Amino acid sequence: MALLNHTDTSQTVYDIREGLYWDGDSLDAEMNRVFDICTGCRLCWNLCPSFPALFGSLDSQADAKREAAVEAGEIEAATERSGYLDLPEGAQAAEASGEALFIGAVEELTQAEKWTVVDLCYQCKLCDSICPYTPQKEHDFQLDFPRLMLRSQAVRTRRRGPKLSDKILARTDASGRLGSLTAPFSNWGNRFWPLRFLMEKLIGISRRRQLPDFHRQTFAKWFRRHRRQVPIPAEPLGKAVIFATCYTNVNDPGVAREAVEILEHSGVEVQLAAPRCCGAPYLSTGDFDGFTKQALPNISELAGWVDKGYQIVVTGPPTCSLTLREDSSYLDSPEAGLSAEIAKVAAHTVDISQYLMSLHKGGTLRTDFVNELGEINYHLPCHLKAQRSGYKSRDLLKLVPGTTVNMIDKCSGMDGGWGMRTEFFDASMAMGKKLVAQLQKKPARYTCSDCTLAGLQIRQASGGELDPQHPVRLLHHAYGLDS
């Protein structure tokens, strides 16, 4: 069996406009190269289900080869040893070299085994931050596992078309409008077992997954009334446009409301961009056509706000800010000037905690706190860590006197739609319970996370014992704005 050349990056293509990106043989060759590198390293063995699936398949291959050799009489069966063998010099090495023949080979993986690895990747991007072989670290291997998995999804989606369940789950704006208009009946339906059974069969959402509530008063409705009641400051100390995203608008509007009140408390002018979905649900399945249709209006509108001098502040899950900052390069449109608009939006997009800390650094964030927060267990979401912007939420909470923050850096295993699907629910909950175990090691007054979807996972995995709050909500309380 020929050794793979790990430095051959001729098939390492991540620009969707290049024809080679969509070539199945090129993709297969790149998967073999990357899988071989990962198998030799195994630094990511405990990060997500993809890597144990890959390593397990290759180790099973090796075991099967050894068993076949035993049956053929080529070697002796393995025996339990209680100590070292007293072998002549060189015999130990000979025995070890014989065992080295029984190794798994990525070229011998079945297509089913390879696609299992792809499907178990939910784009947490944790491997990218610790991998020693990435382009960011200027390594010759140019290894980018998350982008390879997304490329795999995209090639398959183009070949067979998006699945019906993928299409339905991606249309979060439509489902959000419907759920909000029919609340509280929609929330009752999400807890009604026969309806959940139908949802599982038709669109693949596990009937065991606890779903977020819909709110009849969306954030957009609240903001329009709020803007009529609260005047814009004549000389604002900052200008922010809120990109609330679909989830915050209908499922968690309180976080965005509290963010607005905190910003206005420090003299910042706040405006609202249309609270559309960022497009991440399309991107996760490699549906670039759907992603372009969904995300292009966001780029156009937000670029206009930047031109007017506003900072784009995302109050939704960190996945949404990550999509605007890094993943808009997957937009496939011939529109003139699009690349410049994408770069402009990416450069001016920040998470709410990041923006508040920038105000603090500039000396304009008010720190007239009236309530202590005590001890907080803070969960660092994967997609916030992937943005490499530092630990702004932790630092923000530490500004409140009498506050201690314990940072828990562990994936929740939710990732939106992935953790809701029937086929991945058990794997998702297994990771969620590991995170809960870490959080419960040190009891604290509050548990918090910037990702409200991770909060949903923590709440369910803990059986309701933990009720995570967004850092903005805790800060809002510290200011006494909730009184």
C-alpha positions, -999 to +999 in steps of 0.1 A: +000+000+000+015+034-011+020+060+015-001+091+011+017+124+005+004+146+032+019+178+017+001+173-016-025+200-014-035+200-050-070+188-041-073+212-011-100+235-027-124+256-006-134+282-032-169+271-044-163+289-077-135+265-087-147+235-107-124+212-088-144+220-056-173+199-069-153+171-084-161+138-065-127+122-072-109+153-059-131+153-028-124+116-021-086+121-025-087+151-001-107+131+024-082+103+023-053+127+028-069+146+057-083+114+074-048+099+072-032+129+089-059+130+116-055+093+123-018+097+128-023+126+152-056+119+171-053+151+190-091+157+184-102+122+196-125+137+223-139+168+207-169+156+187-184+123+174-167+125+140-132+117+152-141+086+173-161+073+143-131+077+120-106+062+144-130+034+154-135+024+118-097+023+111-090+004+144-117-021+135-100-027+102-067-033+120-083-058+144-099-076+115-066-079+097-050-093+127-078-118+133-075-130+097-037-134+101-043-155+133-068-177+114-044-182+085-017-193+110+006-164+101+008-151+137-001-163+171-032-150+189-027-122+213-022-132+249-025-113+282+008-103+296+015-094+332+050-081+325+078-076+300+090-105+278+126-115+283+135-115+246+169-114+229+182-081+217+163-070+186+134-095+191+112-069+207+116-046+177+109-075+153+077-083+172+066-047+171+073-043+134+051-074+128+022-058+147+027-026+126+014-046+096-021-047+111-032-011+107-062+005+092-060+023+058-081+052+049-083+040+013-101+009+026-128+028+044-162+022+029-183+051+016-207+045+044-179+049+070-167+081+054-201+097+052-207+088+089-177+109+097-192+138+076-227+135+091-214+135+127-195+168+121-218+196+133-193+224+126-184+233+161-149+242+147-132+232+180-107+211+160-097+241+140-085+259+171-062+231+184-051+215+151-014+221+145-017+217+107-041+245+097-035+273+072-037+298+101-006+282+116+011+283+082+016+245+081+024+228+048-006+204+053-031+232+050-056+211+069-091+225+074-113+198+087-146+218+091-143+232+056-137+198+042-168+184+059-188+213+045-174+207+011-185+171+014-220+181+024-221+206-005-210+180-031-236+155-019-264+181-017-257+193-053-257+157-064-290+146-048-306+179-040-315+192-005-336+167+015-372+178+023-364+178+061-334+201+054-355+225+035-381+227+062-357+230+091-337+258+072-368+280+068-366+294+103-380+328+093-412+312+081-415+288+110-407+317+134-435+339+120-460+311+121-450+301+157-451+336+169-485+344+153-501+313+168-484+315+203-492+302+229-509+274+209-477+267+190-459+261+223-486+238+234-483+219+201-445+216+207-454+196+239-482+176+225-469+140+221-490+130+190-479+161+171-443+157+181-445+121+168-457+134+135-429+161+134-404+134+140-417+113+111-421+142+087-392+165+093-369+145+115-370+166+148-367+141+177-398+140+198-375+138+228-360+172+221-373+201+242-380+229+218-378+267+226-409+287+231-423+312+206-432+347+218-462+365+204-445+398+211-413+396+190-383+418+196-390+437+164-426+446+176-412+456+210-385+478+194-409+497+171-429+507+201-398+513+222-384+537+196-416+557+197-413+561+234-375+566+239-359+594+220-326+590+202-298+609+221-288+641+204-251+633+208-248+596+211-216+580+225-219+552+199-241+540+170-251+504+170-275+485+147-289+454+163-289+422+141-312+402+163-315+371+141-345+349+137-340+330+169-337+360+192-365+378+175-392+351+182-377+326+207-356+348+230-366+384+225-357+393+261-320+391+254-322+417+226-345+440+247-321+439+276-291+446+252-309+477+239-316+490+274-280+484+284-267+502+253-290+532+258-280+533+295-245+542+282-257+567+257-255+546+226-279+552+197-296+519+188-313+510+155-327+477+142-318+457+111-344+433+097-343+403+121-338+377+094-321+343+097-283+346+090-285+316+067-265+291+088-292+264+086-287+263+048-250+264+051-248+234+075-262+211+048-241+226+020-271+242+003-252+272-010-281+282-033-304+284-003-277+302+017-272+328-010-309+335-013-312+339+025-280+357+034-276+381+004-303+406+017-286+407+051-253+417+035-269+444+014-288+459+043-260+457+069-234+472+045-258+502+042-258+506+079-220+504+080-219+532+054-240+553+078-214+548+106-231+520+126-215+490+142-233+457+136-241+442+170-254+406+170-276+396+199-284+361+186-264+329+191-227+332+182-233+311+151-250+341+136-220+365+142-196+338+129-217+334+097-215+372+090-178+374+099-164+343+082-189+322+063-203+348+039-175+339+016-197+310+005-222+334-010-225+324-047-237+355-066-224+375-096-235+408-081-209+436-086-192+448-055-204+418-034-169+409-022-164+445-009-197+444+009-190+410+025-156+423+037-172+455+050-199+436+070-174+411+084-151+439+096-179+457+114-197+428+130-193+421+167-211+400+194-230+421+220-204+414+247-176+423+224-192+456+216-199+464+253-162+457+262-151+480+234-172+507+250-155+499+283-121+502+267-131+535+253-143+547+287-180+552+277-196+521+293-213+530+325-204+509+355-230+521+380-239+486+390-263+482+419-265+444+423-237+419+428-239+387+408-219+364+431-203+333+416-211+324+379-204+293+359-199+307+324-201+283+294-179+295+265-198+286+232-178+269+204-187+295+178-177+324+200-144+307+206-140+302+169-141+339+162-109+344+182-122+376+198-111+367+234-133+361+264-154+393+263-184+380+282-163+367+310-144+400+312-177+419+310-192+400+340-161+405+360-166+443+358-195+438+383-182+441+419-186+410+440-186+387+410-165+356+404-166+339+370-156+302+364-152+296+327-162+262+313-147+256+279-166+225+266-190+219+237-227+215+244-232+193+214-263+212+203-255+231+171-291+240+164-306+217+139-280+189+143-289+184+179-326+184+171-325+156+145-337+122+155-306+104+143-282+126+162-302+133+194-285+106+215-250+117+205-260+153+211-273+146+246-243+125+255-221+156+249-246+178+267-244+157+298-206+159+298-209+196+298-235+195+326-211+173+347-184+200+343-209+228+353-221+209+383-186+203+397-186+238+412-220+250+424-226+287+415-254+312+419-258+315+381-251+295+350-247+314+318-239+311+281-239+334+252-255+307+231-292+304+240-294+271+220-266+257+242-286+270+272-316+249+259-293+219+258-279+225+293-314+229+307-326+196+292-294+176+299-295+187+335-332+177+339-340+214+346-316+217+375-296+243+356-312+273+340-286+291+319-289+329+314-273+350+287-245+373+301-265+403+289-294+393+312-271+391+342-256+424+333-291+440+330-298+428+365-265+441+378-274+476+365-308+472+382-326+479+349-349+449+356-365+465+387 
